């Protein structure tokens, strides 16, 4: 089929319908491209921004993990008076990075406690998942010892206990009480050992001066030997918890005030 178009100057050569359709399609494509191009540019910019944001967030998370690990290490050596500069240096970040994440050193220590309490609760709940009550208790003790909670002891009484810390502590205590009760009922745990006895035992075993010394001296071979010696001591202590007991434990069972009073903030109990 042919279409002829006329004008005042004469006759325009006829164009095939297929050529007209091709030109129309081309015009539509050009118009669509012009309309979409700016949107593609905007989309690319958004993707680029998202990637940069994700990269910054990942870097901030790495810095945070480094700060928390360094804080525990420095606390184990310098105690509660560890300086912010020492913690930042051990983490390999600037002081500015630390203060962007934590407004005060107290906030950093509170975060350390929250993480530790989550770890204890998780270890106890994993122990409860064991079919054997004794093995479940042993799992909790050995796992909790490996966390090194003794390094947080120096900050007891120097920080305010937040509502979140108190809630996490209750969760952990409930799980440990269930672990101990289950081990008592099956006759695996000696009758005179309490949940508080076990918590105090974990705290004592978690701090290893020998291990810490060789790590600071960067004496890898002796550090490994110290860790092995520590594992043996932990195993000896755990065996002392097994029933039947050869002789009773001395004195009265410890009371919860040994923990509560020590962790009570100095602001709550000001010195006279």
QUIWO-V953078 format. One record per run of one state. SS is the DSSP state (hx for helix, st for strand, lp for the rest). FROM is the first residue (numbers start at 1). LEN is the number of residues. If there is no record, write none. Layout:
# QUIWO-V953078
SS,FROM,LEN
SS,FROM,LEN
This chain:
# QUIWO-V953078
lp,1,1
st,2,6
lp,8,2
st,10,7
hx,17,65
lp,82,2
hx,84,8
lp,92,3
hx,95,7
lp,102,3
hx,105,25
lp,130,3
hx,133,15
lp,148,1
hx,149,7
lp,156,7
hx,163,23
lp,186,3
st,189,1
lp,190,5
hx,195,12
lp,207,2
hx,209,8
lp,217,3
hx,220,20
lp,240,2
st,242,1
lp,243,14
hx,257,7
lp,264,9
